[in-house]
Amino acid sequence: MKRHRHLLVGATMALFACVAIGTSPAMATACTNLRSLQLQHTVINSADDNTTGTFVPPGASPITGLPAFCRVTATLVPSSDSSIKIEVWLPETNWNGRFLGTGGGGFQGVITYSELASGSSGCNPLFCGSAGNMGNPLAIQFGDPAAPSTGLFGHPERIKDFGYRAIHLMTVRGKEIANAFYGQRPQRAYFAGCSTGGQNALMEAQRFPNDYDGILAGAAAFNRTDLHMAGLYSWQNAHATPGRFIQTGQMTLINQAVLKQCVGQDGGAKTDQFLTDPRDCRFDPKVLLCKGGNAPPACLTSEQVTTMQRYYAGTTDPVNGQIINPGSQRGNETDDIRALGLAFQERLPEPAFDGLFYWVFGPSFGYPSSPTNFANFDFHHDIAKVDDQLAAVLNATSTDLSEFREHGGKLLMYHGWADPLIPSQSSINYFLALVGNEGQGFQPVGFFDHDNGHGNGPGNPALRRTQSYARLFMVPGMYHCSGGTGPNTFDALTPLVKWVEAGVAPDTILATKFVDDTPPAVQMTRPLCVFPKVAKYNGSGSTSIAANFTCITDENDFNQKPAPKYGP
């Protein structure tokens, strides 16, 4: 089961660029002097200069092109059971006065060095950056009934670290270490993360609004407990009977049928191999039902049709029909298991990311004979126990960001429309909840340039107030945090920096699709539009060039929402 770990931890972010502010300070102390630094609940494990231009992460390929930096490792122990590992990388010349906190993916448990290095390489001047393992060295991705690994079961303080405390303390201690090294505190602080890193991002804005000036939150796993319910539900859906399994190649078959029916109807181009806004697509997998002499994998059996219908419908309570977590959007179907979708989930002996349920039910969750296990989890009765124990600590669902806004903070969210792991409308629902929190009587059903009777157009005061501090960008054809058939490479940090420091709010972000997702050969470019706008082809010129698309306000689209008790 450990063979899947590399797929679950390394959620990547958009490419970073740097913009100068202030004057680079001289080092106030030698790097090695930081070994004796005394900080509350902190043990400095090492402090060493790295002047080689290369760093070799444990068990991974070397990271090259790095400037000379001071690498500090530390362990934070806010409780007797805590063990939060952090690293702070401090450029030894040309520091730009900024601090960058980074998040990882999955259950974390390790430092994601690629993201820590992103803010410190390839540009001058430089961020100083910090990253941590979220205090979760015992985290598991899958249970093992033969030798159950129960992760954080029986460790409430470590669950608290994972939920919110580790990232906050990483931030506080990271700034203190920077102050000790440079003799001044960072002038600006930014956070960037996707998936679990996106959850970290929203948790910071909600619980610790003064930690960061700008926050970049990608595909946020903010409604953590119910998102894990969706993974469990998806696994049960595909394993209900042997006939429900979607065979190799059939997800591609379904995706091709979706594109044939829906591409070009949602603002994009008719030649696109992805959907610009899949909410416009009403594809029903019944159109692929096997008829006559046809047989799988060239078509779908009635059981396979049921699997896909439930995949799109979302996680639901079987008794009252309430939505627990939104369903997957049309257009995210893929046979690529690296996308972490249904093709990945159904091939596992038990659900991905079900370690969270072990935290509640203990080792017995991995045993078929247990009253509650991954195969018989009751989505009407068992949810309450999970939420009662974990929701208050893990879920970043508050929509009151008034302190963050008043502090001058800016939140930039993004999410791939073709995300097979975290349903893309989850980020839309959170953003609409922010808008709803800004004005009474707002009906988050659609946005128009004109007054549609609901007062929901771009001129709506609640929308304007929200967009003054929070903006969402949906990414056509992008899988979970990266990958996919659409324009999936973009720099979201520079627009955030300009928004915070120059007051220039981003309306568009240029995204690129490289050939085989490998620079430098460009396949296409496309503008990412500030939600609720979408990119519409102008009707002339190459569809591979962003300049031939215009961001327009989308029509009235339906956003599937969970029941109120399950969050925005």
Secondary structure, 3 states (H helix, E strand, C coil): CHHHHHHHHCCCCCCCCCCCCCCCCCCCCCHHHHHHCCCCCEEEEEEEEECCCEECCCCCCCEECCCCEEEEEEEECCCCCCCEEEEEEEECCCEEEEEEEECCCCCCCCCCHHHHHHCCCCCCCEEEEEEECCCCCCCCCCCCCCCCCCCCCCCHHHHHHHHHHHHHHHHHHHHHHHHHHHCCCCCEEEEEEECHHHHHHHHHHHHCCCCCCEEEEECCCCCHHHHHHHHHHHHHHHHCCHHHCCCCCHHHHHHHHHHHHHCCCCCCCCCCCCCCCHHHCCCCHHHHECCCCCCCCCCECHHHHHHHHHHHHCEECCCCCCEEECCCCCCCCCCCHHHCCHHHHCCCCCCCCCHHHHHHHHHHHHCCCCCCCCCCCCCCCCHHHHHHHHHHHHCCCCCCCHHHHHCCCEEEEEEECCCCCCCCHHHHHHHHHHHHHHCCCCCCCCCCCCCCCCCCCCCCHHHHHHHCCEEEEEECCECCCCCECCCCEECCHHHHHHHHHHCCCCCEEEEEEEHHHCCCCEEEEEEEEECCEEEEECCCCCCCCHHHEEEEECCCCCCCCCCHHHCC
